[in-house]
Amino acid sequence: MTFDAIPPGDNADGSDRPADAFEAAWPFNADSAQVEGLLRSDRFMSIMLVDVTGLHWDQIATYLDTVRETARTKEMVPVFIVDLIDYRPLIAENLAYDTLPNAALNAPLAPELDWPSYLAWRRTLLRDKWHPAAIITLGPHAEWEAP
């Protein structure tokens, strides 16, 4: 997987300062609705991963206002980590999201798989992908390694 944007700390001159609006928005596009009002040319976007794995949409929806307000006051973009099958509510709410497999539903399909290790590896991939400044765990299955 490759990204066209330059992640924090990787500018050609060695600085952390973004070169333009597109790079400042990394890993979003500069015109993404989720970053509206948060783009600044002097710093990269700060990401807040919000792990809600193990929760159903109606449970997740109860947290939306609080998460959005917290992210706004911290000048961060919340990215919800879900293990849902139906993404339509996330899209309808204009939420940025990424996924983990639902271990409870998938375990019978691959009983030989060490699911805790597999999910830990997938969380590492998500951390490497998003470079979060913060991780909030609201779901019962979140076990993130310390940075």
Secondary structure, 3 states (H helix, E strand, C coil): CCCCCCCCCCCCCCCCCCCCHHHHCCCCCCCCHHHCCCCCCCCCCEEEEEECCCCCHHHHHCCHHHHHHHHHHCCEEEEEEECCCCCHHHHHCCCEEEECCCHHHHHHHCCCCCHHHHHHHHHHHHHHHHCCCEEEECCCCCCCCCC
